[in-house]
Amino acid sequence: MKAPIYVYVFIMWMMIISGGGLLFTIIAPLEIHGSGRYDEILDSTVKAGIAILLVILWVFIVSKIKNWIFHKQIQN
């Protein structure tokens, strides 16, 4: 009966690795131009906002998976 917990941990680690890869390869090189002296602040703010949204999404997904696994274990 410990297999669902291992699946949960595996999914969690895959999401962490894929999220880090996504941030590193796609979002880190993102540059915003055209706002003059505020380019760096706007660029950092957009990157931080995307990273925060991804963290919220990851936590929501992991929470749903956890609830599904534990409800399945309780029913058995």
C-alpha positions in Angstrom: 0.0 0.0 0.0 3.0 2.3 0.0 3.1 2.6 -3.8 0.7 5.6 -4.1 2.9 7.6 -1.7 6.0 6.8 -3.9 4.0 7.8 -7.0 3.1 11.1 -5.3 6.7 11.8 -4.4 7.8 10.9 -7.9 5.2 13.2 -9.5 6.2 16.0 -7.1 9.9 15.7 -8.0 9.1 15.6 -11.7 7.1 18.8 -11.4 10.0 20.4 -9.5 12.5 19.4 -12.1 10.3 20.4 -15.1 9.5 23.7 -13.4 13.1 24.5 -12.9 13.9 23.6 -16.4 11.1 25.8 -17.7 12.2 28.7 -15.7 15.8 28.3 -16.7 15.3 27.7 -20.4 12.3 29.9 -21.3 11.7 32.5 -18.6 15.3 33.5 -17.6 16.3 34.7 -21.1 13.1 36.7 -21.4 13.8 40.5 -21.8 11.4 43.4 -22.0 12.4 46.5 -23.9 10.7 49.8 -24.5 10.0 51.3 -21.1 13.2 53.2 -20.9 15.0 53.2 -17.5 12.4 50.9 -16.0 13.3 48.0 -18.3 15.2 46.0 -15.6 12.5 46.5 -12.9 9.7 45.6 -15.3 11.7 42.6 -16.6 12.3 41.3 -13.0 8.7 41.9 -12.0 7.4 39.9 -14.9 9.8 37.1 -14.3 9.0 37.0 -10.6 5.2 37.1 -11.3 5.5 34.1 -13.7 7.6 32.2 -11.2 5.1 32.9 -8.4 2.2 31.8 -10.6 4.0 28.6 -11.5 4.6 27.8 -7.8 0.9 28.4 -7.1 0.0 26.1 -10.0 2.4 23.4 -8.8 1.1 23.5 -5.2 -2.5 23.3 -6.5 -1.7 20.3 -8.7 0.3 18.5 -6.0 -2.5 19.2 -3.5 -5.1 17.7 -5.9 -3.0 14.6 -6.5 -2.4 14.2 -2.8 -6.1 14.4 -2.0 -6.9 11.9 -4.8 -4.3 9.4 -3.5 -5.3 9.6 0.1 -9.1 9.4 -0.7 -8.3 6.4 -2.7 -6.4 4.8 0.2 -9.2 5.6 2.7 -11.7 3.9 0.5 -9.7 0.7 0.5 
